[in-house]
Amino acid sequence: MMTIRISRRTALGLGAGLVLLSSTAAALAETTLERAKKDGYIRVGFANEAPFGYATPDGKLTGEAPEVAKAVLAKMGIKQVDGVLTEFGSLIPGLKAGRFDIIAAGMFINPKRCAEINFSEPSYGIGAAMLVQKGNPKQVKDFSTFKDNSSLKLAVMAGAVEGAEAKDAGVSQGQLVVLPDQSSLVAAVQSGRADAAALTALSIAEMAKKADGVESTKPFGEVNGKSVKGHGGFGFRKEDTDLQKAFNAELKKFIGSPEHVALVEPFGFGKDYLPNKTTAELCAGK
């Protein structure tokens, strides 16, 4: 029979290894919420889409979503919020890949996105509008204008809901000009590459205010009898249920409070943009 002897040095080495494995397992078991509370900071993804979430020229992260996130996270004991600039269409992949821990970009809640990530309750509800050349030479009203005239081109942002809404309203894929960000939407309308660009009413108003030769159409919330009013919220990885629940608990108390309204009014939000649907309803397509 073979006898296996373990020296004191080997035993100590094995013991150290077990301690290391135990520490590693503990670290792996730590949730995103636990880590954020311990470290005092968390990372959020944003897409430089004013007024929802953007960086100022001096690098400050601001906008409706980041400011609400900062306020809610502070109530949770997480004082520092670091922004990670990401193209809108890459926000969900970036979240799932761990580049950041929350999407704070005013992202609309819909069934397709709910299948990939979890959402907080909505922080606002808003309709859409079109960016057009000054004087609106093509008399653009809403998506129906493009449905009725197949020669017109509509610019939409990659990953945003307006592309799907346009197709649902009868606009053909060949009429859509899919672009990565707000500045490219503005440039497309200014140059005539697109006859209009579609985004949320507040985004379009902000773009029209800052750019030459363009203006906003009247906002609309319905096309062909179907609502295009969107409700935006904060995105979380499916496994981060404790973070989502803790965030939601504070968010529900915060939304609609005087503190909340005062915080978001400078970005064009306020009492007229409070949500009137729940995340459960939005994820169910209601």
C-alpha positions as CSV (number, residue, x, y, z in Angstrom):
1,M,0.0,0.0,0.0
2,M,1.3,3.4,-0.9
3,T,1.5,6.0,1.8
4,I,1.2,9.7,0.8
5,R,2.9,12.1,3.2
6,I,2.2,15.8,3.1
7,S,5.0,18.0,4.6
8,R,4.2,20.9,6.8
9,R,5.3,23.3,4.0
10,T,3.0,21.5,1.5
11,A,0.1,21.6,4.0
12,L,0.7,25.3,4.6
13,G,0.7,25.8,0.8
14,L,-2.5,23.9,0.4
15,G,-4.1,25.9,3.2
16,A,-3.1,29.2,1.6
17,G,-4.5,28.0,-1.7
18,L,-7.8,27.1,0.0
19,V,-7.9,30.5,1.6
20,L,-7.3,32.1,-1.8
21,L,-10.0,30.0,-3.5
22,S,-12.4,30.9,-0.7
23,S,-11.6,34.6,-1.1
24,T,-12.0,34.4,-4.8
25,A,-15.4,32.6,-4.4
26,A,-16.5,35.3,-2.0
27,A,-15.5,38.0,-4.5
28,L,-17.3,36.2,-7.3
29,A,-20.4,36.0,-5.1
30,E,-20.4,39.7,-4.4
31,T,-23.3,41.4,-6.2
32,T,-23.0,44.6,-8.2
33,L,-25.0,46.4,-5.5
34,E,-22.8,45.1,-2.7
35,R,-19.7,46.1,-4.7
36,A,-21.0,49.6,-5.4
37,K,-22.0,50.2,-1.8
38,K,-18.6,49.0,-0.6
39,D,-16.6,51.1,-3.2
40,G,-19.0,54.1,-3.1
41,Y,-19.3,54.5,-6.9
42,I,-21.0,52.9,-9.9
43,R,-20.7,53.3,-13.7
44,V,-23.6,54.3,-15.9
45,G,-23.8,54.2,-19.7
46,F,-25.1,57.2,-21.6
47,A,-25.3,58.1,-25.3
48,N,-24.7,61.9,-25.5
49,E,-28.4,62.5,-26.4
50,A,-29.5,65.8,-24.9
51,P,-31.6,66.4,-22.8
52,F,-31.7,62.7,-21.7
53,G,-28.1,62.1,-20.9
54,Y,-25.0,63.9,-22.2
55,A,-21.5,65.3,-21.2
56,T,-21.0,69.0,-21.0
57,P,-17.9,70.6,-22.7
58,D,-16.0,70.4,-19.4
59,G,-16.8,66.7,-19.1
60,K,-19.7,66.8,-16.5
61,L,-22.2,64.0,-16.8
62,T,-25.7,65.5,-16.8
63,G,-29.2,65.3,-18.4
64,E,-32.5,64.0,-17.1
65,A,-31.5,60.3,-16.7
66,P,-28.0,60.8,-15.1
67,E,-29.3,63.5,-12.7
68,V,-32.2,61.3,-11.6
69,A,-29.8,58.3,-11.3
70,K,-27.4,60.4,-9.1
71,A,-30.2,61.5,-6.8
72,V,-31.6,57.9,-6.4
73,L,-28.2,56.3,-6.0
74,A,-27.2,58.9,-3.4
75,K,-30.3,57.9,-1.4
76,M,-29.0,54.3,-1.7
77,G,-25.6,55.3,-0.2
78,I,-23.7,55.4,-3.6
79,K,-22.3,58.9,-3.9
80,Q,-20.2,58.7,-7.0
81,V,-21.6,58.1,-10.5
82,D,-19.1,57.7,-13.4
83,G,-20.4,58.0,-17.0
84,V,-19.3,55.7,-19.9
85,L,-20.1,57.3,-23.3
86,T,-21.6,54.7,-25.6
87,E,-23.4,54.8,-29.0
88,F,-27.1,54.3,-28.3
89,G,-27.3,51.1,-30.2
90,S,-24.4,49.7,-28.1
91,L,-25.9,50.5,-24.7
92,I,-27.5,47.1,-24.1
93,P,-24.5,45.1,-25.4
94,G,-22.2,47.3,-23.3
95,L,-24.3,46.7,-20.2
96,K,-24.4,43.0,-20.7
97,A,-20.7,42.9,-21.3
98,G,-20.0,44.7,-18.0
99,R,-18.7,48.0,-19.4
100,F,-21.0,49.7,-17.0
101,D,-23.7,48.7,-14.5
102,I,-26.8,50.8,-15.3
103,I,-28.1,52.4,-18.5
104,A,-28.9,56.0,-17.7
105,A,-29.9,57.3,-21.2
106,G,-33.6,57.8,-21.0
107,M,-34.1,54.5,-22.9
108,F,-37.6,53.7,-23.8
109,I,-39.0,50.5,-22.2
110,N,-40.5,48.0,-24.7
111,P,-41.0,44.3,-25.0
112,K,-37.9,43.6,-27.2
113,R,-35.6,45.4,-24.8
114,C,-37.3,43.8,-21.7
115,A,-36.3,40.4,-23.2
116,E,-32.7,41.4,-23.0
117,I,-32.4,43.4,-19.8
118,N,-34.4,44.5,-16.8
119,F,-35.8,48.0,-16.3
120,S,-36.7,50.3,-13.5
121,E,-40.1,51.8,-13.3
122,P,-40.3,54.7,-15.9
123,S,-39.1,58.2,-14.9
124,Y,-41.0,60.0,-17.7
125,G,-43.4,59.7,-20.6
126,I,-43.1,61.6,-23.9
127,G,-44.3,61.8,-27.5
128,A,-42.2,62.2,-30.7
129,A,-41.4,65.0,-33.2
130,M,-39.6,65.5,-36.5
131,L,-36.6,67.7,-37.2
132,V,-37.1,69.4,-40.6
133,Q,-35.5,72.2,-42.6
134,K,-36.6,75.7,-41.8
135,G,-40.1,76.3,-43.1
136,N,-40.8,72.6,-43.3
137,P,-40.7,72.6,-47.2
138,K,-41.9,69.0,-47.5
139,Q,-44.8,69.7,-45.0
140,V,-43.8,66.8,-42.8
141,K,-46.3,66.1,-40.0
142,D,-45.4,62.6,-38.6
143,F,-44.7,59.1,-39.8
144,S,-47.8,59.1,-42.0
145,T,-46.2,61.8,-44.2
146,F,-43.5,59.2,-45.2
147,K,-46.0,56.4,-45.6
148,D,-48.0,58.5,-48.1
149,N,-44.9,59.6,-50.0
150,S,-42.4,56.9,-50.7
151,S,-39.9,59.3,-52.2
152,L,-39.2,60.9,-48.9
153,K,-36.3,59.8,-46.6
154,L,-36.5,59.7,-42.8
155,A,-33.4,59.7,-40.6
156,V,-33.5,57.6,-37.4
157,M,-31.0,56.8,-34.8
158,A,-29.5,53.2,-34.6
159,G,-31.0,51.3,-31.7
160,A,-33.7,53.9,-31.0
161,V,-37.4,53.1,-31.2
162,E,-38.3,55.5,-34.0
163,G,-37.1,53.1,-36.7
164,A,-39.5,50.4,-35.5
165,E,-42.3,52.9,-35.0
166,A,-41.9,54.2,-38.5
167,K,-42.1,50.7,-40.0
168,D,-45.1,50.0,-37.8
169,A,-46.7,53.1,-39.3
170,G,-46.1,51.8,-42.9
171,V,-42.8,53.5,-43.7
172,S,-40.6,51.2,-45.9
173,Q,-37.2,50.1,-44.9
174,G,-35.8,51.7,-48.0
175,Q,-37.0,55.2,-46.8
176,L,-35.0,55.0,-43.6
177,V,-31.5,56.5,-43.2
178,V,-30.1,54.9,-40.0
179,L,-27.4,57.0,-38.3
180,P,-25.4,56.6,-35.1
181,D,-26.1,59.9,-33.1
182,Q,-27.9,63.2,-32.9
183,S,-25.3,65.2,-34.7
184,S,-25.5,62.9,-37.8
185,L,-29.3,63.3,-37.8
186,V,-29.0,67.0,-37.8
187,A,-26.4,66.9,-40.6
188,A,-28.6,64.6,-42.7
189,V,-31.5,67.1,-42.5
190,Q,-29.4,70.1,-43.1
191,S,-27.7,68.6,-46.2
192,G,-31.0,67.2,-47.6
193,R,-29.8,63.6,-47.3
194,A,-33.0,63.1,-45.2
195,D,-36.2,65.0,-45.4
196,A,-36.7,64.8,-41.7
197,A,-35.3,63.1,-38.6
198,A,-37.4,61.4,-35.9
199,L,-36.7,61.4,-32.1
200,T,-38.4,62.2,-28.9
201,A,-40.0,65.7,-28.8
202,L,-37.5,67.0,-26.3
203,S,-34.5,65.8,-28.2
204,I,-35.8,67.3,-31.4
205,A,-36.5,70.6,-29.7
206,E,-32.9,70.6,-28.3
207,M,-31.4,69.8,-31.7
208,A,-33.5,72.5,-33.4
209,K,-32.4,75.1,-30.8
210,K,-28.7,74.4,-31.3
211,A,-28.5,73.9,-35.1
212,D,-28.8,76.3,-38.0
213,G,-31.4,75.9,-40.8
214,V,-33.7,73.4,-39.0
215,E,-36.8,73.4,-36.8
216,S,-39.1,71.1,-35.0
217,T,-42.5,69.9,-36.1
218,K,-45.4,69.9,-33.6
219,P,-44.9,67.0,-31.2
220,F,-47.3,64.0,-31.7
221,G,-48.2,61.0,-29.5
222,E,-50.2,58.9,-31.9
223,V,-49.9,57.7,-35.5
224,N,-52.7,55.9,-37.4
225,G,-54.5,55.3,-34.1
226,K,-51.5,53.8,-32.4
227,S,-49.6,55.4,-29.5
228,V,-46.0,56.4,-30.1
229,K,-45.7,57.9,-26.6
230,G,-42.6,56.5,-25.0
231,H,-41.7,55.9,-21.4
232,G,-38.1,55.9,-20.4
233,G,-36.3,54.1,-17.6
234,F,-33.0,52.7,-16.3
235,G,-31.6,49.5,-17.6
236,F,-30.0,46.7,-15.5
237,R,-28.5,43.3,-16.2
238,K,-30.9,40.4,-15.7
239,E,-28.8,39.0,-12.8
240,D,-28.6,42.4,-10.9
241,T,-32.1,42.0,-9.4
242,D,-31.0,43.3,-6.0
243,L,-29.6,46.5,-7.6
244,Q,-32.8,46.9,-9.7
245,K,-35.1,46.4,-6.7
246,A,-33.2,48.8,-4.4
247,F,-33.1,51.4,-7.2
248,N,-36.8,51.0,-7.8
249,A,-37.7,51.4,-4.2
250,E,-36.1,54.8,-4.0
251,L,-37.1,55.8,-7.6
252,K,-40.8,55.2,-6.9
253,K,-40.7,57.6,-3.9
254,F,-38.7,60.2,-5.9
255,I,-40.7,60.5,-9.1
256,G,-43.2,63.3,-9.0
257,S,-41.9,64.7,-5.8
258,P,-41.0,68.5,-5.6
259,E,-37.3,67.5,-5.5
260,H,-37.7,65.4,-8.7
261,V,-39.6,68.1,-10.6
262,A,-37.2,70.8,-9.7
263,L,-34.3,68.6,-10.7
264,V,-35.6,67.8,-14.2
265,E,-37.3,71.0,-15.2
266,P,-34.1,72.6,-16.5
267,F,-33.9,69.8,-19.0
268,G,-37.4,70.5,-20.3
269,F,-39.1,67.8,-18.2
270,G,-41.5,68.4,-15.3
271,K,-45.1,67.7,-14.3
272,D,-46.3,67.4,-17.9
273,Y,-43.9,64.5,-18.6
274,L,-44.6,62.2,-15.6
275,P,-45.1,58.6,-16.5
276,N,-48.6,57.1,-16.7
277,K,-47.7,53.4,-17.3
278,T,-45.8,50.8,-15.3
279,T,-42.8,48.8,-16.5
280,A,-44.9,45.6,-16.4
281,E,-47.4,47.2,-18.8
282,L,-44.7,48.5,-21.1
283,C,-42.8,45.2,-21.2
284,A,-46.1,43.5,-22.1
285,G,-46.5,45.9,-25.0
286,K,-49.5,47.7,-23.5
